[in-house]
Amino acid sequence: MLDRYWYGDASRISPEAPVPVLLFREEEFRLGGAANVAANCAALGAQTRLLSVVGRDAAGATLAKMLNRKRVKADLHREARLRTTEKLRVIGRRQQLLRIDREVAPSTELLASRLPAFRAALRECDVVLLSDYGKGGLAHIASMIRDARRAGKAVLVDPKGNEYSRYKGATLLTPNLKELADVVGEWTGEAELARKAHALREKLGLEALLLTRGEQGMTLFKKARRTVHVKAEKREVSDVTGAGDTVIATLAVMIAAGEKLEAAVRLANRAGGIKVTKFGTAEVTRAELFA
């Protein structure tokens, strides 16, 4: 996705309708979606390859140039019949006034044509990271997980929606509180949460499930019904946009680098805490993480 920001001053209300009037000042482009995840991996020093599909349009060209500058090896199939997903955020005095999304889901046939490139890329990679944003780009995720696991690769998934059976066999999932509740139902305490989370992990055949909990930190549910809670590092929050991208990117890089899972989770927790101090989608660098 391409994230666009329109900045300006909104100091008056329109006489035509009860809405603020933005006096436009400048526009900024940032990497969004899986592109932001890839940029976060690269910022931590990982050799990063991104496979995706975009439109043959200005937004797709901009994404390719930005990814190149971030040292991401991007294999972007540009399709004339597809429109690159864009999110336009209108910002007045650092407050988001409006978000406008432009998106067209790619066809399953187009995505199927990219599976050979995915399988070929597996030979070069230590970890496979699948970022699901519910935009239709992972229509074949079940077969992608199977292929990656057969190749002996760890598979990390940032899930979306309430149909988690498609993630069966992955190594680890990273839902947030709302996403997990949508799948397993509400809980009344930590004991019930642990029972439901472990039951889901076992049903899907996961090695672990990492629940991201915002200000409450993270909880890791592992095999043998082991539960590990990591407290959030207290920081002044500027913007939570893209924090989940930073968390799973850090987790993937640290696992690829040989860290044990619990140590990788603690570093991912720290990276997420650093990200929320930054406005908009942004990367956390290796220097920031280990400062």
N, C-alpha and C positions, 0 to 999 in steps of 0.2 A: 504494500500500500504506500501511496505517497501522502504524507501529512502536510497540509498547507495551513499557514497561519496568516490571518489578516490582522494587523495591529492598528490601533487608532485611539482616538479620544472619544468617549461617549459621555458628554456632559449635559446633554439635553434630551428631552422626550419629543418624539415626532408629533406635530399637530394633526397628522393624518390618522394615527393609531397609537395606542398606549405602549409604544416600543421605543427603546433608546435609538438615537441616531449616532452612527459611528462616523467620525471624520477620519477617513482612511489615511494612514501614514506610510505603512510599508508591508510587504509580503515576504514570508520566509517559507522555505521548503525543508522538510525533515523526513528521514526514513521512518516508515511506519510498518506495523505488522511484522511479518517474518523478516523483512529487510532490517528492521530495528533489532531483532534478535541476532541476526547475522553480524550487524555492526557492533553489537555488544560483545559477541564472541571474539571478533577481530581486535577490539580495543583491549582485550585481556591477553592478546598475543597469540591467539590460536590461528592456525591456517584454516580458513573458513570457506566453505563452498555452499552457495545458495542455488537451489533449483526452484523455479517458479514459472508462471506464465503471466504476461502482461499484455496490454493492448499495444498496437502499433500506433502510438500517439505521443504527444509531447510529454505526458506524465510518465509513460514508460521509458522514454529516452532520458528524462531527468533522473529517474530511479537508477538507471544503468550507470550514469555518470557519477552520481553520488556514491554508489556502492564501490565503484572503482577507486574513488578517492579514499574510501574507508578500508581499502585493501581486502575487499571481499571478492572472491572469484565467483562472479554471478553468471549462472547459466539461465538466462531469461529468454524463454521462447516468446517472441512478439507476434501476436495474432491480430490480423486486421479486423476480424469480426468481434474482437473482445475490447472492452474498455478497461483501462487500468483503474483499479479501486483507488479512490481519493477520499480523504476526510478533510474538509475545510472547517477550521475553527476560527471564529470571529472573536477577537480579544480586545476588550476595552479596559485600560488601566489594570492589566494583568488578571482580569476576570473574564472567564469565558461567557460570552453572551449567546452564542448560537453555534451549533455544529451542523454542517451539511455533508451528507454522504452521497457519493456517486459510485455505483457498483453494478456490475453485470457478472453473474456467475458463469465461469467457463463450462463448456460442454464436457460430459463424461468422456466422449470420444477424444477430445483434445487432450484431456488429462491422461487418458490411457496411452496416448502416443508418446508421452514423456516418461513412462515407466522404464523403458530400456535405458534411458539416461540415468535414472535413479539407481538402477541395478549396477550400472557401470561405475557410478560414483562411490558405491559401497566399498570398493577395493581400496580407495584412497583415504577412507575415514575411520576414525576410532569410535565415534559416537554419532548417532543419528538423532536429530531433534526435529520433531514435527509440531508446528505451531498451528493449531486449529482456531480459526476466527469465525467459523460458521458462515463463510462466504462461498462455500462450494469448491474450494481449491483442493480439498483432500477427500474427494469422492472415493478414491481407491486406497484409503489409509489402511484398511485391514490387510490387503495383500502387501502393502509396503512394509508393514510391521513384520509380517511373516518372512519376507525376503531378507530384511535386515537381521532378524534373529537367526535365520538359517546361516547367514554370513558371519555370525558370531559377534554382532555389534550390539552395544547397549542402545536402547531406544527410549528416549524421553519424549513425553507428549504433554503439551499444554492443551487441555480439553475444552470443548464447548458443547452446549446443548445438554440433553438428558439421555442420549442414546450412547451409553458408554461401552456397549458390547462391541462396537467397532474398534475399540482400543485393546481388545483382548490380546494378551501375550506380550504387551509392551513391558519394558523394564520398570518404568516409573511414570506416574501421572502427577500433575501439579495443579489440582483444582483449588479455587478459593472457597471461602465459606458458603457463598450463595450457590456456586456451581455444585458443590458437594450436596448441599441441602436439597437442591432440585432433583438429585438422583436418588439419594437414600432417605429423604424426608428429614424433618426437624428432629432435634434431640433436646433432652432436658438437662443434660449434664455431661461432664467429660467421660464418664464411664460408658454412657450410651453412645456418645460420639465415637469412642474407641471401638466399641462392638460393631457399629455400622460401618466404620471405615475399614476395619480389618475384614469384615464379611465381604465388602466390595472388592478389596484387594485380592482376596482368595478366589472370589468368583471370576475375576478377570485374569487370574494367573500372573499378577504383578509381583515383582520383587519388593516394591515399596510404593507407598502413596504419600506424597508430601502435600499437606494442607497449608496453604498460605492464609494468614489470619490478620493481615494488616497490622494495626497497633498491638495486637496480641502475639505477634511473632509467627512462628511456624510449628507444625507438629508433624513428625515423621512416623509413619506406621510401617513397620518392617515385618519380615517373616518371623515365625514363632511368636506372633502377636506382641512383638516388642514395640513400645511407643516412646518416642523421644521428643521433648518439647524444647524449643529454642526461643528465648525471649527476644523481642524486637529491641534494637538499639535505639535509644531515645534521640530523636533529631527533630528539628523544626521542619514540618511538612510544607512544601511548596506546591507540589503537584504529583498525584499518584499515577498519572498517565504513563503507561509503558513499564511500570514497576514489575509486573509479571514477566515481561520480556527479559528484563535484566536478570531476574531471579533464575529463570530456567537457562538462560545463556551462561551465567556463571556456573551453575550446577553442571552443565554439559562440559564446559571447558575444564573444570576441576576434576571431573571423573575421567575425562580423556587424558589428563595430565598424571593420573595415577592416585589421586586422593581417595581415601576411604569415603563412603557415602555420608556418614555423619559429619565429617570434617568439611566435605563439599557443601553440605546444607548450611553449616554455620557461616561459611564464606558467602554463599548465596544470600543468606539473611542479611549479612553486612552490606553486600552490594545493593540489595533492595532498599536498605535504609539510606544509603548514599544517594540513590536515584531520586527518591522522593524529595530531596532538597533542591532538585533541579526542575526547572519549568519545562513542560512538554516532554516528548519522547527524547531520550538522550542516552549516551553511553556512559558506563563507569569504567575507568581505565585501571590497568594493573597497578599503577602508581597510587591511585586513590584507594584501591582495595587494600593494599598492604601498607598504607601510610601509618 
